[in-house]
C-alpha cells in the first residue's frame, strides 16, 4: 500500500513517504475571519478532512493543524467600516466557521491556533532572519529580502524580474519593491504589539511560518490550502521558514476553487453563498456530498442543478441503506473497504473513482434486495458503510441520522406531508379508483419524489429515478 499525492512543488504525483514512520503531520491554512464562510471557504476544510480520514484509515497517527488568521488588513478594514472591534469581528466569524465545519461533518483539528496568540514566536523568527541577513527593519516595518533567499518563487514557478509583489498601505522603506512585509508598523487606531523594532502587527505570511514551526517543528509532511494561496502566501511562507533554518513542508497540496460563472467565489465579487444560508435550503450531508466528492484539484462550478443531482445521488445511497436495515437488521461497517475503493483513494485521493465503487455496490445491493438475498444485502451494506465512513458520508452515522438540524426538521415535515398524500393514494386504490391513485403518484414524481410500493407499504425517497 502506497498513498500517492500530487505535490505542487514537484508538479507531479509522488509516492507519500512520511518523515516519521506511522505518523503524518498536516498544516492547513484555515480561515481569515473577516466575514462568515461561504461554501468556497468550506471546500478546503472538507477536502483536507477527507485526506486526514484516509490517512487514519490507512493506519497513520495524524496531527492536523488548521490555523485561524484573526488579524489582517481585511479585518481591520471591517472594523473601520462597521465600528465593531476587530477582535469581536474575528471571534464571531471564527465561531461561524466552526459551526459550518461541524455542520458538514469535518473532524476537529488537533490544534487550531490563532495568529494573535503567537506574536512571541513571530518576533523570534524575525530576529533570527535579521541576524542571518534575510530580513531588515525600516520605518517600524520588517521586510523579507527576497533576493537573499535562493530558490524564491520555485513553488509558483515565477521569474523574480517579472514579479509583482502585493503590497499594503504604509509599507515604506523597502530596499526592493519585491520584498514583502513580515511586520507592519503601527497606524493610529489599529491594534499593535510591542517588538524590538517598534509597535505594529503581524504580516499575513509570517503568522503561518511561525505557527507551523511551533506545532509541527522544523519539518513536517504536508502543507495544504487553496490554489489561490500558492502565491504570494505559500511562496513567502517557504522563504521565511527555510531562511530561518526549517526544512518546512515535504509536500504541498492545493484544492481548487468553487466558482460562479467561471469566477472564484469570493465576497469581493458579491457572489458568495454563505454556509449558514445553504444549510437552511439543503441538508448538510448533501452539501458535504456536493463539495467533497469531486476531485480536490478540480474546479466546482456552483449550480443549483448540480446540488439537486447530489441530493438525488445521495438519496439513492440512503434509500438502499434504509431498506437494507429493514431486511437484514443493523449492520456495522466492514473492517476493510473494497480493494478498488482503496486503490482510487491511494491514487491522489481519487474520490470520484472511489464513489463509483460505492454506487456499484448500491446497485448490487438493490438487486439483492429484489432477490430477497439477506446475506448479500448485509454484505453490500457493510462495504458501503465502510467506504462512506472514510468520506464522512455514512448515511447510518448518528451525525446524519440524529434530529436537530434544519435539514432533519425539514425531512420530518416532508415525511408527514407525503405520508398524508400516500394515505389518500392508498384509499383511492382500496376503492379501485386507480386513475386517482396513479395521478397522485405522478404528481409526487414530478415534485422530485420517487414512490416505491413494498410489502410493508409505500415508501418515498428523493430523486430516486
C-alpha positions as CSV (number, residue, x, y, z in Angstrom):
1,X,0.0,0.0,0.0
2,X,1.4,3.4,-1.1
3,X,-0.5,6.6,-0.9
4,X,0.3,9.0,-3.8
5,X,-0.3,12.7,-3.8
6,X,0.1,15.5,-6.3
7,X,2.8,17.7,-5.0
8,X,2.5,21.3,-6.2
9,X,6.2,21.9,-5.7
10,X,7.2,18.9,-7.8
11,X,4.4,19.4,-10.3
12,X,3.7,15.7,-10.3
13,X,2.1,12.9,-8.3
14,X,4.6,11.5,-5.8
15,X,4.6,8.4,-3.5
16,X,4.0,9.6,0.0
17,X,6.8,8.8,2.4
18,X,6.2,10.2,5.9
19,X,9.1,11.9,7.8
20,X,8.3,9.8,10.8
21,X,7.1,6.2,10.0
22,X,3.5,5.7,11.0
23,X,2.8,9.5,11.6
24,X,1.5,12.2,9.3
25,X,1.7,15.9,10.1
26,X,-0.5,18.3,8.1
27,X,-0.7,22.1,8.3
28,X,-3.7,23.7,6.6
29,X,-4.2,27.4,6.1
30,X,-7.5,28.0,7.6
31,X,-9.9,30.9,7.9
32,X,-9.3,34.6,7.7
33,X,-12.2,35.6,9.8
34,X,-13.3,39.0,8.5
35,X,-16.7,37.5,7.5
36,X,-18.8,34.4,7.7
37,X,-17.9,31.5,5.4
38,X,-19.3,30.7,2.0
39,X,-19.1,27.2,0.5
40,X,-15.9,28.1,-1.3
41,X,-14.2,28.6,2.0
42,X,-15.5,25.4,3.5
43,X,-14.5,23.3,0.5
44,X,-10.8,23.4,1.6
45,X,-11.7,22.2,5.1
46,X,-13.7,19.4,3.6
47,X,-11.1,18.2,1.1
48,X,-8.4,18.0,3.8
49,X,-10.8,16.4,6.2
50,X,-11.2,13.6,3.7
51,X,-7.4,13.5,3.3
52,X,-7.0,13.2,7.1
53,X,-9.6,10.4,7.3
54,X,-7.9,8.4,4.6
55,X,-4.5,8.6,6.3
56,X,-6.2,7.5,9.5
57,X,-7.9,4.6,7.7
58,X,-4.5,3.6,6.4
59,X,-3.2,3.4,10.0
60,X,-1.4,6.7,10.4
61,X,-1.4,8.8,13.5
62,X,-2.4,12.2,12.1
63,X,-1.6,15.6,13.6
64,X,-3.8,18.1,11.8
65,X,-3.2,21.9,12.3
66,X,-5.7,24.4,10.9
67,X,-4.9,28.0,11.8
68,X,-7.1,31.0,12.3
69,X,-5.9,34.3,10.9
70,X,-7.6,36.7,13.3
71,X,-5.7,39.9,12.4
72,X,-5.1,41.2,9.0
73,X,-5.9,44.2,6.6
74,X,-9.4,42.9,5.8
75,X,-10.4,42.5,9.5
76,X,-9.1,46.0,10.3
77,X,-10.9,47.4,7.3
78,X,-14.1,45.8,8.5
79,X,-13.6,47.4,11.9
80,X,-13.3,50.8,10.3
81,X,-16.4,50.2,8.2
82,X,-18.7,48.9,11.0
83,X,-17.3,50.2,14.2
84,X,-17.2,46.7,15.7
85,X,-13.9,45.9,17.5
86,X,-11.5,43.8,15.3
87,X,-11.4,41.1,18.0
88,X,-15.2,40.8,18.1
89,X,-15.4,40.5,14.3
90,X,-12.7,37.8,14.4
91,X,-14.2,35.8,17.2
92,X,-17.8,36.0,15.8
93,X,-16.7,34.7,12.4
94,X,-14.3,32.1,13.8
95,X,-17.4,30.7,15.6
96,X,-19.3,30.8,12.3
97,X,-16.5,28.9,10.5
98,X,-16.5,26.2,13.3
99,X,-20.3,25.9,13.1
100,X,-20.0,25.4,9.3
101,X,-17.2,22.8,9.7
102,X,-19.3,21.0,12.3
103,X,-22.5,21.1,10.3
104,X,-20.7,19.5,7.3
105,X,-19.1,16.8,9.4
106,X,-15.5,17.9,9.5
107,X,-13.4,16.4,12.3
108,X,-12.0,19.0,14.7
109,X,-8.3,19.7,14.1
110,X,-5.7,18.5,16.6
111,X,-4.9,22.2,17.3
112,X,-6.4,25.3,15.9
113,X,-4.1,28.2,16.8
114,X,-4.9,31.9,16.3
115,X,-2.3,34.2,14.8
116,X,-2.7,36.8,17.7
117,X,-1.7,34.1,20.2
118,X,1.8,33.6,18.6
119,X,3.4,37.1,18.4
120,X,6.4,36.0,20.6
121,X,7.1,33.2,18.1
122,X,6.9,35.7,15.2
123,X,9.3,38.1,17.0
124,X,11.8,35.2,17.5
125,X,11.6,34.3,13.8
126,X,12.1,37.9,12.6
127,X,15.1,38.4,15.0
128,X,16.8,35.3,13.6
129,X,16.0,36.2,10.0
130,X,17.5,39.7,10.5
131,X,20.6,38.2,12.2
132,X,21.0,35.9,9.2
133,X,20.7,38.7,6.7
134,X,17.4,37.7,5.3
135,X,15.3,40.5,6.7
136,X,15.6,44.1,7.7
137,X,13.7,46.7,9.7
138,X,12.7,50.1,8.1
139,X,10.3,52.7,9.4
140,X,8.9,50.3,12.0
141,X,8.2,47.6,9.4
142,X,10.2,44.4,9.0
143,X,10.7,43.1,5.5
144,X,12.0,39.9,4.0
145,X,14.8,40.4,1.5
146,X,13.6,38.1,-1.4
147,X,17.0,38.3,-3.2
148,X,18.7,36.9,-0.2
149,X,16.9,33.6,-0.5
150,X,17.9,31.3,-3.3
151,X,15.0,29.4,-4.7
152,X,12.4,32.0,-4.1
153,X,9.4,31.5,-6.4
154,X,10.2,27.9,-7.0
155,X,6.7,26.8,-5.8
156,X,4.8,29.2,-8.1
157,X,7.4,28.9,-10.9
158,X,7.8,32.6,-11.5
159,X,10.7,34.8,-12.5
160,X,11.8,37.3,-9.9
161,X,12.4,40.0,-12.5
162,X,8.8,39.8,-13.6
163,X,7.4,39.6,-10.0
164,X,4.6,42.0,-8.9
165,X,4.5,41.6,-5.1
166,X,1.3,42.6,-3.5
167,X,1.9,45.5,-1.0
168,X,-0.3,47.2,1.5
169,X,-0.6,50.9,2.5
170,X,2.2,52.2,4.7
171,X,4.8,49.7,3.5
172,X,7.6,52.3,3.3
173,X,11.4,51.9,3.5
174,X,11.7,48.8,1.2
175,X,15.0,48.2,-0.4
176,X,13.4,46.4,-3.2
177,X,9.7,46.7,-4.2
178,X,9.5,42.9,-4.4
179,X,10.4,42.4,-0.7
180,X,7.4,41.5,1.4
181,X,6.3,42.7,4.9
182,X,6.6,40.3,7.8
183,X,5.7,43.0,10.3
184,X,3.7,46.2,9.7
185,X,4.3,49.5,11.7
186,X,1.5,50.7,13.9
187,X,-1.0,53.1,12.5
188,X,-3.4,55.3,14.5
189,X,-6.4,53.4,15.8
190,X,-5.1,49.9,14.8
191,X,-4.2,47.0,17.1
192,X,-0.5,46.7,17.8
193,X,2.1,44.7,19.8
194,X,5.5,45.8,21.1
195,X,8.6,44.5,19.3
196,X,12.3,45.4,19.3
197,X,11.6,47.4,16.1
198,X,8.6,49.3,17.4
199,X,4.9,48.7,17.8
200,X,3.0,47.0,15.0
201,X,1.1,44.0,13.9
202,X,1.9,40.7,12.0
203,X,2.1,40.3,8.3
204,X,-0.1,37.5,6.9
205,X,2.8,35.3,5.8
206,X,4.8,35.4,9.0
207,X,1.9,34.1,11.0
208,X,1.8,30.7,9.3
209,X,5.5,30.2,9.2
210,X,5.7,30.8,13.0
211,X,2.7,28.6,13.9
212,X,3.7,25.7,11.7
213,X,7.2,25.8,13.4
214,X,5.6,25.8,16.9
215,X,3.2,23.0,16.4
216,X,4.9,20.8,13.8
217,X,8.6,21.6,14.3
218,X,11.2,22.3,11.7
219,X,10.0,19.7,9.3
220,X,6.5,18.3,8.6
221,X,4.8,16.2,5.9
222,X,2.1,18.2,4.1
223,X,1.1,21.8,3.8
224,X,-2.3,22.5,2.4
225,X,-4.6,25.2,1.2
226,X,-6.5,26.7,-1.7
227,X,-4.8,27.0,-5.0
228,X,-5.1,30.8,-4.7
229,X,-2.6,30.7,-1.8
230,X,0.3,29.4,-3.9
231,X,1.5,33.0,-4.4
232,X,2.1,35.1,-2.5
233,X,1.2,33.3,0.7
234,X,2.8,29.9,0.5
235,X,5.7,31.2,-1.5
236,X,6.5,33.7,1.2
237,X,6.0,31.1,4.0
238,X,8.6,28.9,2.4
239,X,11.1,31.8,2.1
240,X,10.7,32.7,5.7
241,X,10.7,29.2,7.1
242,X,13.7,27.9,5.1
243,X,15.7,31.0,5.6
244,X,15.0,30.6,9.3
245,X,16.6,27.1,9.1
246,X,13.5,24.9,8.8
247,X,13.1,22.2,6.2
248,X,9.4,23.0,6.3
249,X,6.8,21.0,4.3
250,X,7.8,17.9,2.3
251,X,4.6,18.0,0.2
252,X,2.4,20.8,-1.0
253,X,-1.3,20.0,-1.6
254,X,-3.8,22.6,-3.0
255,X,-7.5,22.3,-3.6
256,X,-9.2,24.1,-6.5
257,X,-11.9,26.8,-6.2
258,X,-15.7,26.8,-6.2
259,X,-16.6,29.2,-9.0
260,X,-19.8,31.0,-10.1
261,X,-20.0,32.0,-13.7
262,X,-16.4,31.0,-14.1
263,X,-15.1,33.3,-11.4
264,X,-13.7,32.3,-8.0
265,X,-16.4,32.5,-5.3
266,X,-15.5,35.5,-3.2
267,X,-17.0,38.2,-1.1
268,X,-15.4,40.9,-3.2
269,X,-17.3,39.7,-6.3
270,X,-20.5,39.7,-4.3
271,X,-21.3,36.1,-5.3
272,X,-20.7,34.3,-2.1
273,X,-23.1,31.6,-0.9
274,X,-23.0,31.5,2.9
275,X,-23.0,28.1,4.5
276,X,-25.4,29.4,7.2
277,X,-28.0,30.1,4.4
278,X,-27.2,27.0,2.4
279,X,-27.9,24.6,5.3
280,X,-31.4,26.1,5.5
281,X,-32.1,25.0,2.0
282,X,-30.1,21.8,1.7
283,X,-29.4,19.0,4.2
284,X,-25.8,19.4,5.4
285,X,-24.9,15.9,4.3
286,X,-26.0,16.8,0.8
287,X,-23.7,19.8,0.9
288,X,-20.9,17.6,2.0
289,X,-21.5,15.2,-0.8
290,X,-21.6,18.1,-3.3
291,X,-18.4,19.7,-2.1
292,X,-16.5,16.7,-1.1
293,X,-17.0,14.2,-3.9
294,X,-15.4,16.0,-6.9
295,X,-11.6,15.6,-7.1
296,X,-10.0,18.1,-4.8
297,X,-7.9,19.5,-7.7
298,X,-10.9,20.0,-10.0
299,X,-12.9,23.3,-10.0
300,X,-16.6,23.1,-8.9
301,X,-18.8,25.4,-10.9
302,X,-21.7,26.2,-8.5
303,X,-25.1,25.4,-9.8
304,X,-28.5,24.6,-8.2
305,X,-28.9,21.7,-10.7
306,X,-25.7,20.2,-9.5
307,X,-26.8,20.3,-5.9
308,X,-30.1,18.6,-6.9
309,X,-28.1,15.9,-8.6
310,X,-26.0,15.5,-5.5
311,X,-29.2,15.2,-3.5
312,X,-30.6,12.6,-5.8
313,X,-27.4,10.6,-5.8
314,X,-27.0,10.6,-2.1
315,X,-30.7,9.8,-1.8
316,X,-30.2,6.6,-3.7
317,X,-27.5,5.6,-1.2
318,X,-29.7,6.4,1.8
319,X,-32.6,4.6,0.2
320,X,-30.7,1.4,-0.1
321,X,-29.3,1.7,3.4
322,X,-32.7,2.1,4.9
323,X,-34.2,-0.8,3.0
324,X,-31.2,-3.0,3.8
325,X,-31.6,-2.4,7.6
326,X,-35.3,-3.3,7.3
327,X,-34.4,-6.6,5.7
328,X,-31.1,-7.5,7.4
329,X,-31.2,-5.6,10.6
330,X,-28.3,-3.4,12.0
331,X,-25.1,-3.9,10.0
332,X,-21.7,-2.5,11.2
333,X,-19.2,-1.1,8.6
334,X,-16.9,-3.7,7.2
335,X,-13.3,-3.8,8.6
336,X,-11.9,-3.0,5.2
337,X,-13.0,-1.1,2.2
338,X,-13.1,-2.9,-1.2
339,X,-9.7,-3.0,-3.0
340,X,-11.0,-0.9,-5.9
341,X,-12.1,1.9,-3.5
342,X,-8.8,1.7,-1.7
343,X,-6.8,1.9,-5.0
344,X,-8.8,5.0,-6.0
345,X,-8.2,6.8,-2.7
346,X,-4.5,5.9,-2.7
347,X,-4.1,7.5,-6.1
348,X,-4.1,11.2,-5.1
349,X,-7.4,10.9,-3.2
350,X,-9.4,9.9,-6.3
351,X,-12.8,10.4,-4.6
352,X,-14.8,10.3,-7.9
353,X,-13.4,6.9,-8.8
354,X,-13.9,5.7,-5.2
355,X,-17.5,6.9,-5.3
356,X,-18.1,4.9,-8.5
357,X,-17.3,1.8,-6.4
358,X,-19.9,2.9,-3.8
359,X,-22.6,3.3,-6.4
360,X,-21.8,0.0,-8.0
361,X,-22.2,-1.6,-4.5
362,X,-25.5,0.2,-4.1
363,X,-26.8,-1.2,-7.4
364,X,-25.7,-4.7,-6.4
365,X,-27.4,-4.2,-3.1
366,X,-30.6,-3.2,-4.7
367,X,-30.5,-6.3,-6.9
368,X,-30.0,-8.4,-3.7
369,X,-33.0,-6.7,-2.1
370,X,-35.1,-7.5,-5.1
371,X,-34.0,-11.2,-4.8
372,X,-34.6,-11.1,-1.0
373,X,-31.0,-12.2,-0.5
374,X,-30.4,-11.1,3.1
375,X,-26.8,-12.2,3.3
376,X,-25.8,-10.3,0.1
377,X,-27.7,-7.2,1.2
378,X,-25.9,-7.2,4.6
379,X,-22.5,-7.7,2.9
380,X,-23.1,-4.8,0.5
381,X,-24.3,-2.5,3.3
382,X,-21.2,-3.3,5.4
383,X,-19.0,-2.4,2.4
384,X,-20.9,0.8,1.6
385,X,-20.8,1.9,5.2
386,X,-17.1,1.4,5.4
387,X,-16.4,3.3,2.2
388,X,-18.7,6.2,3.2
389,X,-17.3,6.3,6.7
390,X,-14.0,7.3,5.1
391,X,-15.7,10.1,3.2
392,X,-17.6,11.3,6.2
393,X,-20.9,10.3,4.4
394,X,-22.1,7.2,6.1
395,X,-25.9,7.5,6.0
396,X,-26.3,5.5,9.1
397,X,-23.9,7.5,11.2
398,X,-25.5,9.2,14.1
399,X,-24.3,12.6,12.8
400,X,-26.6,12.3,9.9
401,X,-29.5,10.3,11.4
402,X,-29.9,12.3,14.6
403,X,-32.5,15.0,14.6
404,X,-31.9,18.7,15.4
405,X,-30.6,20.4,12.4
406,X,-32.7,22.3,9.8
407,X,-32.3,19.6,7.2
408,X,-33.6,16.8,9.5
409,X,-36.5,19.0,10.7
410,X,-37.4,19.7,7.0
411,X,-37.2,15.9,6.2
412,X,-39.6,15.2,9.1
413,X,-42.1,17.8,7.9
414,X,-41.9,16.4,4.3
415,X,-42.3,12.9,5.6
416,X,-45.5,13.8,7.4
417,X,-47.0,15.6,4.4
418,X,-46.0,12.9,1.9
419,X,-47.5,10.3,4.3
420,X,-50.9,12.1,4.2
421,X,-50.8,12.1,0.4
422,X,-49.8,8.4,0.3
423,X,-52.7,7.6,2.6
424,X,-55.0,9.3,0.1
425,X,-53.4,7.3,-2.7
426,X,-53.9,4.0,-0.7
427,X,-57.5,4.9,-0.1
428,X,-58.1,5.5,-3.8
429,X,-56.5,2.1,-4.6
430,X,-58.7,0.4,-2.0
431,X,-61.8,1.7,-3.7
432,X,-60.4,0.7,-7.1
433,X,-60.0,4.4,-8.2
434,X,-56.8,3.6,-10.0
435,X,-56.9,6.8,-12.1
436,X,-56.7,9.0,-9.0
437,X,-54.1,6.8,-7.4
438,X,-51.9,7.0,-10.5
439,X,-52.4,10.8,-10.7
440,X,-51.2,11.2,-7.1
441,X,-48.2,9.1,-7.8
442,X,-47.3,11.0,-11.0
443,X,-47.7,14.4,-9.2
444,X,-45.3,13.3,-6.4
445,X,-42.8,12.1,-9.0
446,X,-43.0,15.4,-10.8
447,X,-42.1,17.0,-7.5
448,X,-38.9,15.0,-7.3
449,X,-40.1,12.2,-5.1
450,X,-39.8,8.5,-6.0
451,X,-42.6,6.2,-4.8
452,X,-42.0,2.5,-4.3
453,X,-44.7,0.1,-3.3
454,X,-43.3,-2.5,-0.9
455,X,-44.9,-5.4,1.1
456,X,-44.7,-3.0,4.1
457,X,-46.5,-0.2,2.3
458,X,-45.5,2.6,0.0
459,X,-42.1,4.3,0.6
460,X,-40.9,7.7,-0.7
461,X,-37.4,8.9,-1.4
462,X,-35.8,12.0,-3.1
463,X,-34.9,11.8,-6.7
464,X,-35.0,8.0,-6.9
465,X,-35.3,7.9,-10.7
